[in-house]
Amino acid sequence: MTEANMNIYQKLAKIRKQVEVMKRDAKGFNYTYTTEESILAKVTVQMDKLHLSLIPSIFPDR
């Protein structure tokens, strides 16, 4: 199946398979975690290949 014929769920599954497990690279407040920058750096490369966009939005509390 070509990338043009894939639906969004198929594209997201392909990204999930391509992005390996990320190591925790930061510490704070007695936690170790992976930074948002590290996650986006790896995921964005794959998203660009499949022509997907990540559009953050903020919803007010209800």
Secondary structure as UniProt FT lines:
FT   HELIX           3..5
FT   HELIX           8..18
FT   STRAND          26..28
FT   TURN            29..30
FT   STRAND          31..33
FT   HELIX           36..49
FT   TURN            50..51
//
